[in-house]
Amino acid sequence: MDSRYRFKRVLLKISGEALKGSAASGYDHEAVSLVVERVREMLEHGIEIAIVVGAGNLWRGVMGRAGGMDRVNADYMGMLATVMNALCLKDYFNSAGISAQVQCSVSMEPMAPRFNREEAIRALEGGQVVIFAGGTGCPFFTTDTTAALRALETDCEAVLKATKVDGVYSADPKKDPTAVRFSELTFDEALARHLAVLDATAFTMCRDHQLPIVVFDFSDPSAFERVLRGDTAAGTIVS
């Protein structure tokens, strides 16, 4: 790996919305291709990358619950949507000449094998992109929690949360012009300030196991690389 980089193996958490681009829902070719290209650039520098993708471009459990749907069934539908997104990403990676595989938390053969820690680590060491689908396999957990869990299981050095803002702020910068951006935070500082970094369960897992979290703007063409170098101007590092 290039010695300029702070992290060798990372878990990239992207939202389902990152795949739909300007479309109302579903997938946009340019948006998905952009994700693939950003990851390719880092693979070429020897970075090992696992991915967890959300489902917001297809389904959100809150949508079903708002209509009176049972919470468990609504969450199961969200898990299925993450599998669809993972298969979409895998196809785009493979079409671009990048070896990628999907591992799922629940039985989805023949579409995707079950999660296997040893196989996932071997694949990452071999330069493959591994996409973890199906959430945790249980309702009541978000894909943020999936990201923290899989990152810990596969010995990743950080969870990188790709968002639409360049880090963590004291308030929503789109609503509050006085919001202050943080370049670095400790876990305790983030808790004390009630900052939304990851959901509470995922945040606690990362804190308890001292797994750094980096929040950054994925739409910035240079941010992903700069984050991997440890540049705090490119995103907020919580550690």
C-alpha positions as semicolon CSV with decimal commas, in nm:
position;residue;x (nm);y (nm);z (nm)
1;M;0,000;0,000;0,000
2;D;0,110;0,357;-0,069
3;S;0,271;0,489;0,251
4;R;0,089;0,822;0,213
5;Y;-0,236;0,664;0,327
6;R;-0,345;0,641;0,689
7;F;-0,590;0,353;0,640
8;K;-0,520;0,025;0,459
9;R;-0,858;-0,146;0,493
10;V;-1,182;0,047;0,533
11;L;-1,557;-0,004;0,535
12;L;-1,726;0,249;0,306
13;K;-2,087;0,317;0,405
14;I;-2,286;0,476;0,125
15;S;-2,653;0,564;0,111
16;G;-2,896;0,415;-0,135
17;E;-2,957;0,769;-0,256
18;A;-2,598;0,775;-0,386
19;L;-2,707;0,525;-0,652
20;K;-3,011;0,715;-0,780
21;G;-2,838;1,044;-0,859
22;S;-3,096;1,287;-0,989
23;A;-3,355;1,015;-1,052
24;A;-3,665;1,004;-0,834
25;S;-3,579;0,648;-0,727
26;G;-3,397;0,340;-0,844
27;Y;-3,065;0,371;-1,023
28;D;-2,888;0,628;-1,235
29;H;-2,607;0,499;-1,458
30;E;-2,381;0,797;-1,400
31;A;-2,432;0,793;-1,023
32;V;-2,350;0,423;-0,988
33;S;-2,054;0,457;-1,226
34;L;-1,921;0,742;-1,014
35;V;-1,920;0,523;-0,703
36;V;-1,729;0,256;-0,896
37;E;-1,474;0,503;-1,029
38;R;-1,406;0,657;-0,687
39;V;-1,346;0,312;-0,541
40;R;-1,131;0,206;-0,835
41;E;-0,895;0,498;-0,780
42;M;-0,830;0,387;-0,423
43;L;-0,795;0,019;-0,510
44;E;-0,515;0,118;-0,745
45;H;-0,328;0,257;-0,443
46;G;-0,361;-0,072;-0,258
47;I;-0,649;0,026;-0,028
48;E;-0,876;-0,264;0,068
49;I;-1,241;-0,162;0,052
50;A;-1,556;-0,323;0,185
51;I;-1,894;-0,159;0,122
52;V;-2,230;-0,142;0,296
53;V;-2,504;0,034;0,100
54;G;-2,837;0,160;0,229
55;A;-3,175;0,115;0,065
56;G;-3,321;0,465;0,055
57;N;-3,337;0,474;-0,325
58;L;-3,579;0,181;-0,316
59;W;-3,738;0,152;0,027
60;R;-3,730;0,290;0,378
61;G;-3,888;0,105;0,667
62;V;-4,032;0,430;0,793
63;M;-4,239;0,449;0,473
64;G;-4,414;0,123;0,555
65;R;-4,457;0,206;0,922
66;A;-4,616;0,539;0,833
67;G;-4,880;0,342;0,644
68;G;-4,944;0,106;0,932
69;M;-4,715;-0,175;0,819
70;D;-4,566;-0,404;1,081
71;R;-4,215;-0,283;1,176
72;V;-4,053;-0,624;1,130
73;N;-4,194;-0,674;0,779
74;A;-4,100;-0,319;0,683
75;D;-3,743;-0,381;0,796
76;Y;-3,728;-0,712;0,608
77;M;-3,827;-0,527;0,292
78;G;-3,543;-0,283;0,355
79;M;-3,299;-0,574;0,388
80;L;-3,414;-0,707;0,050
81;A;-3,363;-0,364;-0,103
82;T;-3,002;-0,357;0,020
83;V;-2,946;-0,689;-0,159
84;M;-3,075;-0,537;-0,482
85;N;-2,840;-0,240;-0,440
86;A;-2,546;-0,467;-0,363
87;L;-2,610;-0,677;-0,674
88;C;-2,632;-0,360;-0,882
89;L;-2,297;-0,240;-0,749
90;K;-2,136;-0,580;-0,801
91;D;-2,246;-0,584;-1,166
92;Y;-2,111;-0,233;-1,227
93;F;-1,779;-0,319;-1,061
94;N;-1,742;-0,637;-1,264
95;S;-1,834;-0,457;-1,585
96;A;-1,558;-0,207;-1,510
97;G;-1,306;-0,489;-1,472
98;I;-1,303;-0,477;-1,091
99;S;-1,350;-0,804;-0,907
100;A;-1,635;-0,773;-0,657
101;Q;-1,853;-1,006;-0,458
102;V;-2,167;-0,980;-0,246
103;Q;-2,204;-1,151;0,090
104;C;-2,544;-1,149;0,255
105;S;-2,644;-1,173;0,619
106;V;-2,934;-1,403;0,532
107;S;-2,964;-1,696;0,294
108;M;-3,004;-1,557;-0,060
109;E;-2,850;-1,833;-0,272
110;P;-2,795;-1,842;-0,564
111;M;-2,792;-1,461;-0,579
112;A;-2,542;-1,414;-0,298
113;P;-2,366;-1,642;-0,048
114;R;-2,401;-1,598;0,326
115;F;-2,154;-1,372;0,509
116;N;-1,831;-1,556;0,584
117;R;-1,569;-1,364;0,778
118;E;-1,268;-1,566;0,662
119;E;-1,370;-1,556;0,297
120;A;-1,441;-1,184;0,316
121;I;-1,098;-1,110;0,462
122;R;-0,926;-1,327;0,200
123;A;-1,114;-1,144;-0,075
124;L;-1,018;-0,803;0,063
125;E;-0,655;-0,910;0,093
126;G;-0,672;-1,020;-0,270
127;G;-0,790;-0,679;-0,387
128;Q;-1,157;-0,765;-0,429
129;V;-1,437;-0,532;-0,330
130;V;-1,669;-0,705;-0,084
131;I;-2,024;-0,570;-0,057
132;F;-2,216;-0,670;0,254
133;A;-2,591;-0,694;0,197
134;G;-2,903;-0,779;0,393
135;G;-2,833;-0,554;0,689
136;T;-2,753;-0,741;1,010
137;G;-3,013;-1,001;0,921
138;C;-3,237;-0,877;1,202
139;P;-3,506;-0,608;1,211
140;F;-3,469;-0,297;1,428
141;F;-3,110;-0,236;1,311
142;T;-2,994;0,013;1,049
143;T;-2,729;-0,019;0,780
144;D;-2,511;0,208;0,996
145;T;-2,506;-0,075;1,250
146;T;-2,432;-0,321;0,971
147;A;-2,136;-0,108;0,868
148;A;-1,994;-0,098;1,220
149;L;-2,050;-0,470;1,271
150;R;-1,893;-0,584;0,943
151;A;-1,603;-0,339;0,983
152;L;-1,520;-0,490;1,321
153;E;-1,563;-0,846;1,197
154;T;-1,331;-0,795;0,899
155;D;-1,063;-0,596;1,086
156;C;-1,123;-0,269;0,902
157;E;-0,931;0,031;1,032
158;A;-1,217;0,280;0,996
159;V;-1,579;0,325;0,897
160;L;-1,604;0,593;0,628
161;K;-1,954;0,738;0,609
162;A;-2,016;0,901;0,271
163;T;-2,266;1,187;0,300
164;K;-2,363;1,511;0,129
165;V;-2,172;1,732;0,374
166;D;-1,800;1,766;0,440
167;G;-1,807;1,643;0,798
168;V;-1,987;1,673;1,129
169;Y;-2,134;2,012;1,228
170;S;-2,272;2,153;1,550
171;A;-2,607;2,189;1,369
172;D;-2,748;2,129;1,022
173;P;-2,534;2,362;0,806
174;K;-2,811;2,383;0,545
175;K;-3,049;2,527;0,804
176;D;-2,816;2,708;1,044
177;P;-2,554;2,941;0,890
178;T;-2,377;2,963;1,228
179;A;-2,315;2,586;1,241
180;V;-1,954;2,501;1,325
181;R;-1,768;2,223;1,146
182;F;-1,548;1,990;1,347
183;S;-1,230;1,850;1,193
184;E;-1,169;1,601;1,475
185;L;-1,377;1,477;1,767
186;T;-1,343;1,218;2,037
187;F;-1,627;0,975;2,089
188;D;-1,702;1,137;2,423
189;E;-1,714;1,485;2,268
190;A;-1,957;1,366;2,002
191;L;-2,178;1,212;2,270
192;A;-2,165;1,518;2,494
193;R;-2,263;1,745;2,205
194;H;-2,540;1,508;2,092
195;L;-2,396;1,500;1,740
196;A;-2,550;1,263;1,486
197;V;-2,246;1,077;1,351
198;L;-2,390;0,727;1,312
199;D;-2,701;0,583;1,471
200;A;-2,665;0,520;1,844
201;T;-2,603;0,146;1,822
202;A;-2,338;0,179;1,551
203;F;-2,172;0,469;1,730
204;T;-2,154;0,274;2,055
205;M;-1,998;-0,026;1,882
206;C;-1,730;0,191;1,724
207;R;-1,663;0,373;2,052
208;D;-1,638;0,054;2,255
209;H;-1,390;-0,098;2,011
210;Q;-1,202;0,225;1,929
211;L;-1,289;0,203;1,558
212;P;-1,254;0,548;1,399
213;I;-1,546;0,699;1,207
214;V;-1,489;0,948;0,926
215;V;-1,778;1,152;0,786
216;F;-1,711;1,314;0,449
217;D;-1,872;1,451;0,133
218;F;-1,869;1,179;-0,133
219;S;-1,966;1,427;-0,403
220;D;-1,632;1,605;-0,361
221;P;-1,405;1,439;-0,622
222;S;-1,096;1,450;-0,401
223;A;-1,250;1,388;-0,058
224;F;-1,232;1,008;-0,055
225;E;-0,860;1,002;-0,125
226;R;-0,788;1,285;0,118
227;V;-0,983;1,110;0,394
228;L;-0,780;0,795;0,340
229;R;-0,466;1,005;0,383
230;G;-0,599;1,134;0,715
231;D;-0,666;1,489;0,593
232;T;-0,903;1,643;0,851
233;A;-0,994;1,918;0,606
234;A;-1,168;1,656;0,392
235;G;-1,394;1,517;0,664
236;T;-1,449;1,483;1,036
237;I;-1,259;1,206;1,214
238;V;-1,422;1,070;1,529
239;S;-1,182;0,856;1,731
